[in-house]
């Protein structure tokens, strides 16, 4: 089953800047062959359900191994079985319905 996830991983106990930890997670997601889109407060991920969640687990393992004693993660996800839909499809659908300004 395909899934689209919005992932926000926040390492705790590592100081104010967490970008180096986020970069480690991005590499894991890329190496997993997932479609990803980094944004200001997280990452959108598209892929097969088990592959996505396996990669998220690896993100946690890597961030802990890098010294973060705690991690707070927010995950929003959506699946559909009536048809295939990509992240890009969802964005295009909204853009097509926007009123010209």
Protein Blocks (a to p, Z undefined) as FASTA:
>chain_A
ZZddddddddehiajblklmmmmmmmmmmmnopacdddfkbccddddfklmmmmmmmmmm
mmmmnopabdcddddddddfkbccdfklmmmmmmmmpccZZ
